[in-house]
Amino acid sequence: RFFILKEGFVDVAALVENPNEFLEAKEITYGFKIYDSKNVVIAIRENTTFMDSGAKVLLFEPEIPIQNRTSARAVLEIRRVVWGKKDPVALQLKIEQADPLLGDQFPRLVTRVKNEATDPYRNIEVGAVIWADDQAVGVSRTIMDSININEVRDLVFTWPKAISGVTRGELFFRQLR
């Protein structure tokens, strides 16, 4: 999906899942293409990432310039995947709170996360998706530099304009390499 947040730019996101229990995608090369209503490509953003075995990841590319064109659809293209064996490792982060406050002048998703692991975590990417029923209506992400054992951390995701009809928020965690 694409999201128009300010004139001349779109954010693009896709929720992807690696269903393999013992194979990680060590490197994924992907591209988002944004098309106008006449099916003309108006922007491309390429990047690389990784996916652990069994992981669900939010691929998010913010502020893609579309100049004075109008977006009609976005397409994710997976261009290359390098696979490798790896046992799944689930992050032991508990979501203690996820309150969407999106209808007011300063829309935000206020969350509270606790590290329930026996070790501290470093470099955790946290992706947020807000939903209106089954439709994603907003995405955002942040990086937690660290979270210690039993530490509780407040995270706030913001958007530049009010978003109505939100029924839930969802967080996705992964440890960056």
Wavefront OBJ file of the C-alpha trace (Angstrom):
o trace
v 0.000 0.000 0.000
v 0.947 3.593 -0.361
v 0.085 6.374 2.055
v -0.085 10.072 1.175
v 1.200 12.069 4.113
v 2.259 15.308 2.464
v 2.082 16.875 -0.969
v 4.516 15.374 -3.489
v 5.507 12.337 -1.382
v 4.169 8.905 -0.473
v 5.135 6.323 2.111
v 4.988 2.741 0.862
v 4.761 -0.411 2.966
v 4.207 -4.133 2.615
v 3.762 -6.769 5.291
v 5.738 -9.867 4.262
v 6.151 -13.217 5.955
v 8.816 -15.914 5.753
v 6.887 -19.168 6.339
v 10.089 -21.244 6.379
v 10.765 -22.689 9.810
v 14.505 -23.279 9.331
v 15.470 -21.005 6.424
v 16.293 -17.347 6.794
v 16.477 -14.879 3.941
v 20.008 -13.596 4.571
v 19.537 -10.918 1.952
v 16.436 -9.767 0.107
v 16.678 -7.221 -2.679
v 13.335 -5.576 -3.333
v 11.793 -2.585 -5.028
v 8.585 -0.642 -4.662
v 7.092 0.784 -7.854
v 4.457 3.489 -7.668
v 2.082 3.841 -10.622
v -0.344 6.564 -11.668
v -3.898 5.954 -12.906
v -2.627 5.397 -16.475
v -0.348 2.584 -15.256
v 2.811 4.675 -15.745
v 5.619 4.189 -13.230
v 6.091 7.501 -11.418
v 8.593 6.412 -8.750
v 10.809 3.487 -7.772
v 12.512 2.857 -4.432
v 14.919 -0.081 -4.084
v 16.487 -1.488 -0.944
v 17.837 -4.619 0.715
v 16.928 -6.286 3.986
v 16.847 -9.697 5.673
v 14.180 -11.941 7.193
v 14.624 -14.456 9.958
v 12.956 -17.847 9.703
v 9.261 -17.664 10.566
v 9.346 -13.841 10.728
v 6.707 -11.329 9.709
v 8.332 -8.043 8.654
v 7.040 -4.614 7.728
v 8.935 -3.357 4.664
v 8.581 0.415 4.894
v 9.981 3.094 2.606
v 9.122 6.631 3.713
v 8.892 9.868 1.733
v 9.226 8.664 -1.840
v 9.032 11.746 -4.087
v 6.293 11.626 -6.732
v 6.623 15.304 -7.712
v 3.292 16.639 -8.981
v 1.937 13.221 -10.036
v -0.965 11.321 -8.457
v -0.387 7.811 -7.115
v -2.908 5.107 -7.972
v -1.197 1.918 -6.776
v 2.056 0.486 -5.452
v 3.679 -2.849 -6.232
v 6.366 -4.707 -4.288
v 8.846 -6.657 -6.403
v 11.130 -9.183 -4.717
v 14.158 -9.228 -6.992
v 16.641 -11.525 -5.256
v 16.718 -13.711 -2.148
v 19.773 -15.408 -0.627
v 18.632 -18.270 1.633
v 20.482 -19.887 4.542
v 19.720 -22.333 7.363
v 18.790 -20.878 10.727
v 16.677 -21.926 13.685
v 13.901 -19.468 14.559
v 14.540 -17.106 17.471
v 11.554 -15.176 18.793
v 12.142 -11.861 20.504
v 10.637 -11.888 23.978
v 9.077 -8.450 23.876
v 5.634 -8.040 25.394
v 3.271 -5.293 24.263
v 1.747 -3.969 27.467
v -0.149 -1.082 25.870
v -1.125 0.039 22.365
v -3.490 3.006 22.414
v -4.366 4.669 19.104
v -5.070 8.391 19.568
v -5.512 9.242 15.929
v -8.528 11.492 15.595
v -7.084 14.589 17.242
v -4.721 17.337 16.101
v -1.593 15.292 16.905
v -2.406 11.714 15.808
v -0.292 9.034 17.444
v -0.094 5.423 18.551
v 1.158 5.253 22.144
v 2.717 1.901 23.040
v 4.502 0.324 25.982
v 6.883 -2.606 25.433
v 8.610 -4.810 28.028
v 11.704 -6.986 27.556
v 10.861 -10.380 29.075
v 14.069 -12.052 27.880
v 17.003 -13.007 30.100
v 19.305 -10.777 28.059
v 19.159 -7.165 26.932
v 18.373 -6.448 23.286
v 20.173 -4.027 20.988
v 19.071 -2.480 17.676
v 15.420 -3.495 17.594
v 13.388 -2.245 14.643
v 9.765 -1.671 15.599
v 7.236 -1.349 12.782
v 3.727 -0.100 13.506
v 0.630 -0.654 11.387
v -2.722 0.897 12.187
v -5.793 -0.801 10.774
v -9.370 0.166 9.947
v -10.872 -3.321 9.977
v -8.721 -5.255 7.456
v -7.329 -2.171 5.694
v -3.946 -0.713 6.682
v -4.427 3.044 7.019
v -1.041 4.051 8.427
v 2.479 2.761 8.950
v 5.523 3.956 10.815
v 8.724 2.615 12.301
v 11.399 3.398 14.829
v 14.594 1.863 16.183
v 15.112 1.013 19.863
v 18.857 1.288 20.428
v 18.571 -0.944 23.474
v 16.139 -2.373 25.990
v 17.454 -4.021 29.143
v 16.155 -7.077 30.995
v 12.680 -6.323 32.444
v 12.866 -2.759 31.137
v 9.632 -1.133 30.017
v 9.922 1.291 27.139
v 7.315 3.742 25.853
v 7.225 4.203 22.081
v 5.114 6.799 20.300
v 4.407 6.643 16.563
v 3.053 9.830 14.983
v 1.336 10.903 11.771
v 0.959 14.402 10.295
v -2.834 14.389 10.002
v -5.851 12.814 11.701
v -6.767 9.249 10.728
v -10.327 8.079 11.303
v -11.867 4.634 11.589
v -8.875 2.947 13.247
v -9.856 -0.302 14.947
v -6.445 -1.540 16.099
v -2.696 -1.068 16.049
v -0.113 -3.799 15.527
v 3.644 -3.845 16.217
v 6.326 -5.902 14.470
v 9.752 -6.426 16.036
v 13.040 -7.590 14.596
v 16.623 -7.337 15.683
v 18.788 -5.580 13.130
v 22.154 -7.029 12.254
l 1 2 3 4 5 6 7 8 9 10 11 12 13 14 15 16 17 18 19 20 21 22 23 24 25 26 27 28 29 30 31 32 33 34 35 36 37 38 39 40 41 42 43 44 45 46 47 48 49 50 51 52 53 54 55 56 57 58 59 60 61 62 63 64 65 66 67 68 69 70 71 72 73 74 75 76 77 78 79 80 81 82 83 84 85 86 87 88 89 90 91 92 93 94 95 96 97 98 99 100 101 102 103 104 105 106 107 108 109 110 111 112 113 114 115 116 117 118 119 120 121 122 123 124 125 126 127 128 129 130 131 132 133 134 135 136 137 138 139 140 141 142 143 144 145 146 147 148 149 150 151 152 153 154 155 156 157 158 159 160 161 162 163 164 165 166 167 168 169 170 171 172 173 174 175 176 177
